[in-house]
Amino acid sequence: MDTYCDTSIVFNVSGMKPQIWHPDDGTIEEASYKCADGKTTVSLHLTPIDAVFVVFAGKGEAQHAVHEVHAKELARVSAPWNVRFQENRGAPESAVFENLQSFTGSEDPGIKYFSGVATYSNTVNEPDTSGKIIIDLGSVKNIAEVKVNGIDCGRAWKEPFVVDVTSAVKLGENQLEIKVANLWSNRIIGDLQPGAKKIAWIDYDNWFTKDSQLLPAGLLGPVKIIPKK
């Protein structure tokens, strides 16, 4: 599904402790559950296009357990953002974004119809480096790669767009780089505009027109630093 979903799953298991395993990043978290009549009911919070494993590992010590995660925001990355655009894609070499918004809101046609990789750069002050720290990118169209202080921290390709940056973040000022790639459709539509220089070449029948709806593109945010439990 492409929506958030809260649901409960009943397993014919008793006396064992359930855990939730996330295949996309390898993390394991404790599950909220209750046991009754020889069965275990596990509560799941699923994000869009999510998939998890429920694994029963070890002896259960309680008949009922609730695990709550409170995401206290440590810092928010504010504007402006410096944005570099992939070469030979019709966009300027770089631009300054005073606010995070879709490329399609730009008055510059090279940015408005841009398809490719854009690199967002900024700095953020980390007030607390104890425990695990993640970056929540907010909304991304469509996939992101995150580096902190030049260290590759991983990629995010679905909601929630979060990346663990514990190994790279430090107390004080941190250099943040986020590469975002979007889909080809906007560039194809841009090439159909009157007087446009052709950038994209496709080997199939084009079902787009110059009036086709553009798709949101780029880093939309907000970008936040939060602790991970």
Secondary structure per residue as TSV (DSSP state, phi and psi in degrees):
chain	resnum	aa	ss	phi	psi
A	1	M	-	360.0	153.9
A	2	D	-	-105.6	29.6
A	3	T	S	-132.5	164.8
A	4	Y	-	-76.3	146.0
A	5	C	E	-145.6	129.4
A	6	D	E	-108.6	122.9
A	7	T	E	-146.9	171.0
A	8	S	E	-129.1	137.8
A	9	I	E	-119.4	133.0
A	10	V	E	-101.4	128.3
A	11	F	E	-115.7	143.6
A	12	N	S	-81.7	58.9
A	13	V	-	-135.9	142.2
A	14	S	-	-143.2	152.9
A	15	G	S	78.1	9.9
A	16	M	E	-126.9	155.7
A	17	K	E	-95.5	122.3
A	18	P	E	-83.8	146.1
A	19	Q	E	-129.7	155.6
A	20	I	E	-108.3	119.2
A	21	W	E	-104.9	130.4
A	22	H	-	-102.6	111.8
A	23	P	T	-70.7	-21.1
A	24	D	T	-73.4	-31.4
A	25	D	T	-130.1	0.7
A	26	G	-	78.9	6.2
A	27	T	-	-81.0	155.5
A	28	I	E	-126.5	133.1
A	29	E	E	-130.3	155.5
A	30	E	E	-71.7	145.3
A	31	A	-	-102.0	149.0
A	32	S	E	-86.4	130.7
A	33	Y	E	-155.4	168.2
A	34	K	E	-145.7	147.6
A	35	C	E	-115.5	136.7
A	36	A	E	-163.3	140.4
A	37	D	T	54.3	38.8
A	38	G	T	75.2	11.7
A	39	K	E	-125.2	158.0
A	40	T	E	-123.0	124.6
A	41	T	E	-102.8	120.6
A	42	V	E	-108.9	129.8
A	43	S	E	-87.7	133.0
A	44	L	E	-124.8	137.1
A	45	H	E	-113.1	108.0
A	46	L	E	-104.6	135.6
A	47	T	-	-91.8	169.9
A	48	P	T	-55.0	139.2
A	49	I	T	46.5	40.2
A	50	D	-	-88.0	159.5
A	51	A	-	-153.3	134.5
A	52	V	-	-137.4	160.1
A	53	F	E	-106.2	136.0
A	54	V	E	-101.8	115.2
A	55	V	E	-116.5	128.8
A	56	F	E	-94.6	112.1
A	57	A	E	-129.8	115.9
A	58	G	E	84.1	169.1
A	59	K	E	-75.9	133.4
A	60	G	-	-75.4	132.8
A	61	E	-	-100.0	-7.3
A	62	A	-	-140.4	153.2
A	63	Q	S	-84.5	-14.6
A	64	H	E	-151.9	132.4
A	65	A	E	-148.2	137.7
A	66	V	-	-126.9	125.4
A	67	H	-	-115.9	118.7
A	68	E	-	-110.6	138.7
A	69	V	-	-111.6	121.0
A	70	H	-	-109.4	115.9
A	71	A	-	-94.2	94.4
A	72	K	-	-84.9	122.3
A	73	E	-	-71.0	125.7
A	74	L	-	-89.3	-38.4
A	75	A	E	-160.5	155.9
A	76	R	E	-124.0	134.2
A	77	V	-	-81.5	117.9
A	78	S	-	-97.9	168.6
A	79	A	S	-76.7	163.7
A	80	P	-	-85.9	162.5
A	81	W	E	-112.9	136.0
A	82	N	E	-90.6	128.2
A	83	V	E	-123.9	122.9
A	84	R	E	-104.6	137.7
A	85	F	E	-108.2	145.7
A	86	Q	-	-58.0	139.7
A	87	E	T	-68.2	154.5
A	88	N	T	61.3	31.9
A	89	R	S	-119.2	12.5
A	90	G	S	89.2	-6.5
A	91	A	S	-95.2	161.1
A	92	P	-	-65.4	165.8
A	93	E	S	-60.2	-40.2
A	94	S	E	-157.6	167.7
A	95	A	E	-156.4	161.7
A	96	V	E	-109.8	124.5
A	97	F	E	-100.8	115.6
A	98	E	S	-73.1	-23.8
A	99	N	S	-143.2	148.8
A	100	L	-	-73.8	124.0
A	101	Q	-	-153.9	166.3
A	102	S	-	-63.7	143.6
A	103	F	G	-52.9	-32.6
A	104	T	G	-65.5	-13.0
A	105	G	G	-88.3	-1.2
A	106	S	-	-78.8	148.2
A	107	E	S	-83.5	-13.8
A	108	D	S	-83.4	116.1
A	109	P	H	-57.6	-32.0
A	110	G	H	-63.8	-32.7
A	111	I	H	-86.4	-42.3
A	112	K	H	-54.5	-42.6
A	113	Y	T	-103.9	16.1
A	114	F	-	-66.3	135.9
A	115	S	-	-133.7	129.8
A	116	G	S	149.2	-149.8
A	117	V	E	-109.3	124.7
A	118	A	E	-115.3	137.2
A	119	T	E	-110.2	115.7
A	120	Y	E	-95.0	132.3
A	121	S	E	-124.8	142.1
A	122	N	E	-164.1	175.1
A	123	T	E	-123.3	151.4
A	124	V	E	-142.0	139.7
A	125	N	E	-93.1	122.6
A	126	E	E	-95.1	111.7
A	127	P	S	-80.3	-15.7
A	128	D	-	-152.3	116.6
A	129	T	-	-104.5	10.0
A	130	S	S	-79.2	137.8
A	131	G	S	79.4	-176.5
A	132	K	E	-82.5	143.0
A	133	I	E	-125.9	136.0
A	134	I	E	-124.6	156.8
A	135	I	E	-105.1	124.9
A	136	D	E	-99.8	114.8
A	137	L	-	-83.4	-4.5
A	138	G	B	73.0	-121.7
A	139	S	E	-102.8	134.7
A	140	V	E	-131.3	134.8
A	141	K	E	-125.7	90.9
A	142	N	S	-136.8	-19.7
A	143	I	E	-146.1	144.6
A	144	A	E	-131.4	148.7
A	145	E	E	-122.7	132.8
A	146	V	E	-117.3	132.6
A	147	K	E	-125.4	139.0
A	148	V	E	-125.2	124.1
A	149	N	T	53.5	37.7
A	150	G	T	79.8	0.6
A	151	I	E	-98.5	127.8
A	152	D	E	-69.4	120.1
A	153	C	E	-106.3	-4.9
A	154	G	E	120.6	-176.6
A	155	R	E	-123.3	154.6
A	156	A	E	-130.8	126.8
A	157	W	-	-126.7	-0.1
A	158	K	S	-153.1	165.8
A	159	E	S	-70.8	145.7
A	160	P	S	-73.8	139.3
A	161	F	-	-81.7	83.5
A	162	V	E	-125.6	146.4
A	163	V	E	-137.0	133.9
A	164	D	E	-76.6	120.2
A	165	V	-	-117.2	17.7
A	166	T	T	-55.0	-41.8
A	167	S	T	-72.4	-13.2
A	168	A	T	-113.7	-26.7
A	169	V	-	-75.6	150.5
A	170	K	-	-138.5	162.9
A	171	L	S	-66.6	133.4
A	172	G	E	98.0	-147.3
A	173	E	E	-78.0	134.1
A	174	N	E	-126.4	139.4
A	175	Q	E	-89.6	123.5
A	176	L	E	-113.6	130.1
A	177	E	E	-131.2	125.3
A	178	I	E	-126.8	116.1
A	179	K	E	-94.9	129.3
A	180	V	E	-125.2	129.1
A	181	A	E	-112.5	135.6
A	182	N	-	-116.2	-178.1
A	183	L	-	-81.7	167.4
A	184	W	S	-80.6	-16.5
A	185	S	H	-57.6	-41.4
A	186	N	H	-63.2	-39.2
A	187	R	H	-67.0	-38.4
A	188	I	H	-63.5	-41.8
A	189	I	H	-66.1	-39.2
A	190	G	H	-62.9	-35.5
A	191	D	H	-66.3	-19.1
A	192	L	T	-90.6	-2.5
A	193	Q	S	-72.2	147.6
A	194	P	T	-56.1	127.7
A	195	G	T	78.5	4.2
A	196	A	-	-73.8	145.2
A	197	K	-	-82.0	129.7
A	198	K	-	-71.9	128.2
A	199	I	-	-113.0	-42.9
A	200	A	-	-101.5	138.9
A	201	W	-	-121.8	127.9
A	202	I	-	-123.6	150.8
A	203	D	S	-110.4	31.0
A	204	Y	S	-141.2	167.5
A	205	D	-	-63.5	129.0
A	206	N	-	-84.6	117.9
A	207	W	-	-94.8	1.4
A	208	F	-	-85.2	155.7
A	209	T	-	-127.2	172.7
A	210	K	T	-64.7	-18.1
A	211	D	T	-102.4	7.4
A	212	S	S	-63.3	151.2
A	213	Q	-	-70.7	127.8
A	214	L	-	-74.6	149.3
A	215	L	-	-96.4	143.3
A	216	P	-	-53.6	142.7
A	217	A	-	-146.0	143.2
A	218	G	E	101.4	-169.3
A	219	L	E	-87.5	116.1
A	220	L	E	-101.3	-22.4
A	221	G	E	69.0	-162.6
A	222	P	-	-72.3	154.0
A	223	V	-	-99.4	123.6
A	224	K	E	-130.6	151.0
A	225	I	E	-105.7	122.4
A	226	I	E	-136.9	154.0
A	227	P	E	-75.9	151.7
A	228	K	E	-114.6	129.9
A	229	K	-	-108.9	360.0
